[in-house]
Amino acid sequence: EGGQSFIRTSDLVVHKQLHSGEKHHRCLECGKSFRWSCYLTRQQKIHMAERP
């Protein structure tokens, strides 16, 4: 697909995620979903800052 080849399987997975729009990383606190785990981590830190 797309005429691209990938040496590492992980690179292909990342490439597919860019185009699929799927959001596999879900915040258990608020239910928001994210395509990348780094955005989920950022969201979780926001929730932690809100707690007393």
PDB file of N, CA, C and O in Angstrom, chain B, residues numbered from 101:
ATOM      1  N   GLU B 101       0.832  -1.193   0.000  1.00  0.00           N
ATOM      2  CA  GLU B 101       0.000   0.000   0.000  1.00  0.00           C
ATOM      3  C   GLU B 101       0.869   1.246   0.000  1.00  0.00           C
ATOM      4  O   GLU B 101       1.826   1.339   0.769  1.00  0.00           O
ATOM      5  N   GLY B 102       0.546   2.189  -0.846  1.00  0.00           N
ATOM      6  CA  GLY B 102       1.221   3.473  -0.833  1.00  0.00           C
ATOM      7  C   GLY B 102       2.631   3.446  -1.385  1.00  0.00           C
ATOM      8  O   GLY B 102       3.282   4.490  -1.434  1.00  0.00           O
ATOM      9  N   GLY B 103       3.131   2.287  -1.805  1.00  0.00           N
ATOM     10  CA  GLY B 103       4.457   2.214  -2.380  1.00  0.00           C
ATOM     11  C   GLY B 103       5.589   2.352  -1.389  1.00  0.00           C
ATOM     12  O   GLY B 103       6.738   2.524  -1.796  1.00  0.00           O
ATOM     13  N   GLN B 104       5.305   2.283  -0.110  1.00  0.00           N
ATOM     14  CA  GLN B 104       6.351   2.398   0.894  1.00  0.00           C
ATOM     15  C   GLN B 104       6.685   1.029   1.454  1.00  0.00           C
ATOM     16  O   GLN B 104       5.832   0.145   1.532  1.00  0.00           O
ATOM     17  N   SER B 105       7.953   0.869   1.846  1.00  0.00           N
ATOM     18  CA  SER B 105       8.348  -0.360   2.523  1.00  0.00           C
ATOM     19  C   SER B 105       9.010   0.021   3.840  1.00  0.00           C
ATOM     20  O   SER B 105       9.570   1.108   3.983  1.00  0.00           O
ATOM     21  N   PHE B 106       8.937  -0.882   4.783  1.00  0.00           N
ATOM     22  CA  PHE B 106       9.448  -0.613   6.117  1.00  0.00           C
ATOM     23  C   PHE B 106      10.337  -1.764   6.560  1.00  0.00           C
ATOM     24  O   PHE B 106       9.980  -2.933   6.413  1.00  0.00           O
ATOM     25  N   ILE B 107      11.490  -1.424   7.100  1.00  0.00           N
ATOM     26  CA  ILE B 107      12.419  -2.442   7.588  1.00  0.00           C
ATOM     27  C   ILE B 107      11.897  -3.035   8.886  1.00  0.00           C
ATOM     28  O   ILE B 107      11.923  -4.250   9.084  1.00  0.00           O
ATOM     29  N   ARG B 108      11.424  -2.166   9.765  1.00  0.00           N
ATOM     30  CA  ARG B 108      10.923  -2.625  11.066  1.00  0.00           C
ATOM     31  C   ARG B 108       9.401  -2.668  11.048  1.00  0.00           C
ATOM     32  O   ARG B 108       8.745  -1.773  10.515  1.00  0.00           O
ATOM     33  N   THR B 109       8.864  -3.708  11.631  1.00  0.00           N
ATOM     34  CA  THR B 109       7.413  -3.846  11.739  1.00  0.00           C
ATOM     35  C   THR B 109       6.820  -2.688  12.524  1.00  0.00           C
ATOM     36  O   THR B 109       5.724  -2.222  12.213  1.00  0.00           O
ATOM     37  N   SER B 110       7.539  -2.220  13.541  1.00  0.00           N
ATOM     38  CA  SER B 110       7.027  -1.121  14.367  1.00  0.00           C
ATOM     39  C   SER B 110       6.829   0.153  13.544  1.00  0.00           C
ATOM     40  O   SER B 110       5.904   0.922  13.807  1.00  0.00           O
ATOM     41  N   ASP B 111       7.687   0.377  12.555  1.00  0.00           N
ATOM     42  CA  ASP B 111       7.528   1.550  11.690  1.00  0.00           C
ATOM     43  C   ASP B 111       6.259   1.443  10.846  1.00  0.00           C
ATOM     44  O   ASP B 111       5.570   2.438  10.618  1.00  0.00           O
ATOM     45  N   LEU B 112       5.959   0.244  10.389  1.00  0.00           N
ATOM     46  CA  LEU B 112       4.730   0.019   9.626  1.00  0.00           C
ATOM     47  C   LEU B 112       3.506   0.253  10.502  1.00  0.00           C
ATOM     48  O   LEU B 112       2.525   0.851  10.059  1.00  0.00           O
ATOM     49  N   VAL B 113       3.562  -0.215  11.736  1.00  0.00           N
ATOM     50  CA  VAL B 113       2.444  -0.029  12.668  1.00  0.00           C
ATOM     51  C   VAL B 113       2.188   1.456  12.892  1.00  0.00           C
ATOM     52  O   VAL B 113       1.041   1.899  12.849  1.00  0.00           O
ATOM     53  N   VAL B 114       3.242   2.224  13.130  1.00  0.00           N
ATOM     54  CA  VAL B 114       3.107   3.670  13.338  1.00  0.00           C
ATOM     55  C   VAL B 114       2.535   4.324  12.083  1.00  0.00           C
ATOM     56  O   VAL B 114       1.663   5.188  12.175  1.00  0.00           O
ATOM     57  N   HIS B 115       3.018   3.921  10.925  1.00  0.00           N
ATOM     58  CA  HIS B 115       2.524   4.479   9.666  1.00  0.00           C
ATOM     59  C   HIS B 115       1.028   4.209   9.497  1.00  0.00           C
ATOM     60  O   HIS B 115       0.279   5.098   9.093  1.00  0.00           O
ATOM     61  N   LYS B 116       0.600   3.007   9.800  1.00  0.00           N
ATOM     62  CA  LYS B 116      -0.817   2.665   9.687  1.00  0.00           C
ATOM     63  C   LYS B 116      -1.662   3.472  10.665  1.00  0.00           C
ATOM     64  O   LYS B 116      -2.779   3.874  10.339  1.00  0.00           O
ATOM     65  N   GLN B 117      -1.134   3.711  11.861  1.00  0.00           N
ATOM     66  CA  GLN B 117      -1.869   4.502  12.849  1.00  0.00           C
ATOM     67  C   GLN B 117      -2.078   5.930  12.360  1.00  0.00           C
ATOM     68  O   GLN B 117      -3.111   6.538  12.639  1.00  0.00           O
ATOM     69  N   LEU B 118      -1.114   6.461  11.641  1.00  0.00           N
ATOM     70  CA  LEU B 118      -1.237   7.820  11.114  1.00  0.00           C
ATOM     71  C   LEU B 118      -2.449   7.953  10.199  1.00  0.00           C
ATOM     72  O   LEU B 118      -3.112   8.990  10.184  1.00  0.00           O
ATOM     73  N   HIS B 119      -2.732   6.912   9.445  1.00  0.00           N
ATOM     74  CA  HIS B 119      -3.786   6.971   8.440  1.00  0.00           C
ATOM     75  C   HIS B 119      -5.121   6.388   8.888  1.00  0.00           C
ATOM     76  O   HIS B 119      -6.154   6.682   8.287  1.00  0.00           O
ATOM     77  N   SER B 120      -5.112   5.578   9.920  1.00  0.00           N
ATOM     78  CA  SER B 120      -6.340   4.884  10.313  1.00  0.00           C
ATOM     79  C   SER B 120      -7.291   5.756  11.125  1.00  0.00           C
ATOM     80  O   SER B 120      -8.509   5.606  11.029  1.00  0.00           O
ATOM     81  N   GLY B 121      -6.741   6.663  11.920  1.00  0.00           N
ATOM     82  CA  GLY B 121      -7.579   7.488  12.781  1.00  0.00           C
ATOM     83  C   GLY B 121      -8.055   6.764  14.031  1.00  0.00           C
ATOM     84  O   GLY B 121      -8.807   7.328  14.826  1.00  0.00           O
ATOM     85  N   GLU B 122      -7.626   5.520  14.212  1.00  0.00           N
ATOM     86  CA  GLU B 122      -8.038   4.755  15.385  1.00  0.00           C
ATOM     87  C   GLU B 122      -7.394   5.328  16.643  1.00  0.00           C
ATOM     88  O   GLU B 122      -6.262   5.811  16.627  1.00  0.00           O
ATOM     89  N   LYS B 123      -8.146   5.258  17.716  1.00  0.00           N
ATOM     90  CA  LYS B 123      -7.665   5.771  18.999  1.00  0.00           C
ATOM     91  C   LYS B 123      -7.738   4.642  20.020  1.00  0.00           C
ATOM     92  O   LYS B 123      -8.802   4.344  20.561  1.00  0.00           O
ATOM     93  N   HIS B 124      -6.604   4.027  20.272  1.00  0.00           N
ATOM     94  CA  HIS B 124      -6.547   2.842  21.117  1.00  0.00           C
ATOM     95  C   HIS B 124      -6.266   3.150  22.585  1.00  0.00           C
ATOM     96  O   HIS B 124      -6.410   2.272  23.435  1.00  0.00           O
ATOM     97  N   HIS B 125      -5.875   4.365  22.888  1.00  0.00           N
ATOM     98  CA  HIS B 125      -5.462   4.710  24.251  1.00  0.00           C
ATOM     99  C   HIS B 125      -6.570   5.527  24.914  1.00  0.00           C
ATOM    100  O   HIS B 125      -6.810   6.678  24.549  1.00  0.00           O
ATOM    101  N   ARG B 126      -7.241   4.917  25.894  1.00  0.00           N
ATOM    102  CA  ARG B 126      -8.411   5.543  26.514  1.00  0.00           C
ATOM    103  C   ARG B 126      -8.115   5.903  27.962  1.00  0.00           C
ATOM    104  O   ARG B 126      -7.571   5.097  28.717  1.00  0.00           O
ATOM    105  N   CYS B 127      -8.477   7.118  28.337  1.00  0.00           N
ATOM    106  CA  CYS B 127      -8.330   7.582  29.711  1.00  0.00           C
ATOM    107  C   CYS B 127      -9.465   6.999  30.550  1.00  0.00           C
ATOM    108  O   CYS B 127     -10.640   7.210  30.247  1.00  0.00           O
ATOM    109  N   LEU B 128      -9.114   6.278  31.590  1.00  0.00           N
ATOM    110  CA  LEU B 128     -10.126   5.670  32.451  1.00  0.00           C
ATOM    111  C   LEU B 128     -10.808   6.710  33.340  1.00  0.00           C
ATOM    112  O   LEU B 128     -11.902   6.475  33.854  1.00  0.00           O
ATOM    113  N   GLU B 129     -10.162   7.849  33.515  1.00  0.00           N
ATOM    114  CA  GLU B 129     -10.699   8.918  34.363  1.00  0.00           C
ATOM    115  C   GLU B 129     -11.851   9.666  33.679  1.00  0.00           C
ATOM    116  O   GLU B 129     -12.899   9.885  34.286  1.00  0.00           O
ATOM    117  N   CYS B 130     -11.653  10.053  32.419  1.00  0.00           N
ATOM    118  CA  CYS B 130     -12.652  10.892  31.749  1.00  0.00           C
ATOM    119  C   CYS B 130     -13.248  10.260  30.492  1.00  0.00           C
ATOM    120  O   CYS B 130     -14.241  10.761  29.963  1.00  0.00           O
ATOM    121  N   GLY B 131     -12.656   9.168  30.010  1.00  0.00           N
ATOM    122  CA  GLY B 131     -13.192   8.486  28.844  1.00  0.00           C
ATOM    123  C   GLY B 131     -12.686   8.996  27.502  1.00  0.00           C
ATOM    124  O   GLY B 131     -13.053   8.451  26.462  1.00  0.00           O
ATOM    125  N   LYS B 132     -11.848  10.034  27.505  1.00  0.00           N
ATOM    126  CA  LYS B 132     -11.298  10.523  26.238  1.00  0.00           C
ATOM    127  C   LYS B 132     -10.360   9.474  25.656  1.00  0.00           C
ATOM    128  O   LYS B 132      -9.686   8.745  26.384  1.00  0.00           O
ATOM    129  N   SER B 133     -10.332   9.413  24.331  1.00  0.00           N
ATOM    130  CA  SER B 133      -9.461   8.461  23.646  1.00  0.00           C
ATOM    131  C   SER B 133      -8.421   9.208  22.829  1.00  0.00           C
ATOM    132  O   SER B 133      -8.665  10.304  22.324  1.00  0.00           O
ATOM    133  N   PHE B 134      -7.254   8.584  22.714  1.00  0.00           N
ATOM    134  CA  PHE B 134      -6.129   9.212  22.035  1.00  0.00           C
ATOM    135  C   PHE B 134      -5.473   8.224  21.087  1.00  0.00           C
ATOM    136  O   PHE B 134      -5.464   7.017  21.329  1.00  0.00           O
ATOM    137  N   ARG B 135      -4.929   8.753  20.016  1.00  0.00           N
ATOM    138  CA  ARG B 135      -4.235   7.934  19.030  1.00  0.00           C
ATOM    139  C   ARG B 135      -2.863   7.507  19.550  1.00  0.00           C
ATOM    140  O   ARG B 135      -2.402   6.406  19.249  1.00  0.00           O
ATOM    141  N   TRP B 136      -2.219   8.359  20.317  1.00  0.00           N
ATOM    142  CA  TRP B 136      -0.856   8.105  20.792  1.00  0.00           C
ATOM    143  C   TRP B 136      -0.829   8.042  22.316  1.00  0.00           C
ATOM    144  O   TRP B 136      -1.528   8.803  22.986  1.00  0.00           O
ATOM    145  N   SER B 137      -0.026   7.138  22.858  1.00  0.00           N
ATOM    146  CA  SER B 137       0.055   6.957  24.310  1.00  0.00           C
ATOM    147  C   SER B 137       0.611   8.190  25.016  1.00  0.00           C
ATOM    148  O   SER B 137       0.277   8.431  26.176  1.00  0.00           O
ATOM    149  N   CYS B 138       1.450   8.975  24.345  1.00  0.00           N
ATOM    150  CA  CYS B 138       2.018  10.167  24.982  1.00  0.00           C
ATOM    151  C   CYS B 138       0.926  11.187  25.307  1.00  0.00           C
ATOM    152  O   CYS B 138       1.034  11.909  26.299  1.00  0.00           O
ATOM    153  N   TYR B 139      -0.125  11.254  24.482  1.00  0.00           N
ATOM    154  CA  TYR B 139      -1.228  12.172  24.761  1.00  0.00           C
ATOM    155  C   TYR B 139      -2.091  11.664  25.905  1.00  0.00           C
ATOM    156  O   TYR B 139      -2.636  12.456  26.673  1.00  0.00           O
ATOM    157  N   LEU B 140      -2.217  10.353  26.021  1.00  0.00           N
ATOM    158  CA  LEU B 140      -2.921   9.776  27.164  1.00  0.00           C
ATOM    159  C   LEU B 140      -2.159  10.086  28.446  1.00  0.00           C
ATOM    160  O   LEU B 140      -2.763  10.460  29.452  1.00  0.00           O
ATOM    161  N   THR B 141      -0.852   9.935  28.418  1.00  0.00           N
ATOM    162  CA  THR B 141      -0.026  10.242  29.588  1.00  0.00           C
ATOM    163  C   THR B 141      -0.194  11.695  29.997  1.00  0.00           C
ATOM    164  O   THR B 141      -0.320  11.998  31.183  1.00  0.00           O
ATOM    165  N   ARG B 142      -0.197  12.586  29.029  1.00  0.00           N
ATOM    166  CA  ARG B 142      -0.388  14.014  29.315  1.00  0.00           C
ATOM    167  C   ARG B 142      -1.756  14.255  29.951  1.00  0.00           C
ATOM    168  O   ARG B 142      -1.870  15.034  30.898  1.00  0.00           O
ATOM    169  N   GLN B 143      -2.788  13.596  29.440  1.00  0.00           N
ATOM    170  CA  GLN B 143      -4.136  13.734  29.986  1.00  0.00           C
ATOM    171  C   GLN B 143      -4.184  13.228  31.427  1.00  0.00           C
ATOM    172  O   GLN B 143      -4.820  13.847  32.279  1.00  0.00           O
ATOM    173  N   GLN B 144      -3.524  12.119  31.701  1.00  0.00           N
ATOM    174  CA  GLN B 144      -3.502  11.564  33.049  1.00  0.00           C
ATOM    175  C   GLN B 144      -2.800  12.516  34.014  1.00  0.00           C
ATOM    176  O   GLN B 144      -3.211  12.641  35.167  1.00  0.00           O
ATOM    177  N   LYS B 145      -1.757  13.178  33.557  1.00  0.00           N
ATOM    178  CA  LYS B 145      -1.061  14.158  34.398  1.00  0.00           C
ATOM    179  C   LYS B 145      -1.969  15.338  34.715  1.00  0.00           C
ATOM    180  O   LYS B 145      -1.906  15.893  35.812  1.00  0.00           O
ATOM    181  N   ILE B 146      -2.807  15.723  33.772  1.00  0.00           N
ATOM    182  CA  ILE B 146      -3.770  16.804  34.010  1.00  0.00           C
ATOM    183  C   ILE B 146      -4.720  16.400  35.125  1.00  0.00           C
ATOM    184  O   ILE B 146      -5.016  17.205  36.008  1.00  0.00           O
ATOM    185  N   HIS B 147      -5.201  15.165  35.095  1.00  0.00           N
ATOM    186  CA  HIS B 147      -6.104  14.683  36.141  1.00  0.00           C
ATOM    187  C   HIS B 147      -5.408  14.650  37.495  1.00  0.00           C
ATOM    188  O   HIS B 147      -6.017  14.987  38.510  1.00  0.00           O
ATOM    189  N   MET B 148      -4.156  14.253  37.523  1.00  0.00           N
ATOM    190  CA  MET B 148      -3.410  14.177  38.786  1.00  0.00           C
ATOM    191  C   MET B 148      -3.237  15.569  39.394  1.00  0.00           C
ATOM    192  O   MET B 148      -3.266  15.719  40.616  1.00  0.00           O
ATOM    193  N   ALA B 149      -3.059  16.577  38.554  1.00  0.00           N
ATOM    194  CA  ALA B 149      -2.877  17.948  39.038  1.00  0.00           C
ATOM    195  C   ALA B 149      -4.172  18.503  39.621  1.00  0.00           C
ATOM    196  O   ALA B 149      -4.132  19.408  40.455  1.00  0.00           O
ATOM    197  N   GLU B 150      -5.307  17.981  39.199  1.00  0.00           N
ATOM    198  CA  GLU B 150      -6.592  18.473  39.687  1.00  0.00           C
ATOM    199  C   GLU B 150      -6.914  17.959  41.082  1.00  0.00           C
ATOM    200  O   GLU B 150      -7.756  18.529  41.778  1.00  0.00           O
ATOM    201  N   ARG B 151      -6.255  16.896  41.489  1.00  0.00           N
ATOM    202  CA  ARG B 151      -6.550  16.304  42.792  1.00  0.00           C
ATOM    203  C   ARG B 151      -5.869  17.096  43.906  1.00  0.00           C
ATOM    204  O   ARG B 151      -4.767  17.614  43.724  1.00  0.00           O
ATOM    205  N   PRO B 152      -6.528  17.183  45.052  1.00  0.00           N
ATOM    206  CA  PRO B 152      -5.938  17.932  46.176  1.00  0.00           C
ATOM    207  C   PRO B 152      -4.718  17.247  46.754  1.00  0.00           C
ATOM    208  O   PRO B 152      -4.116  17.753  47.701  1.00  0.00           O
TER     209      PRO B 152
END
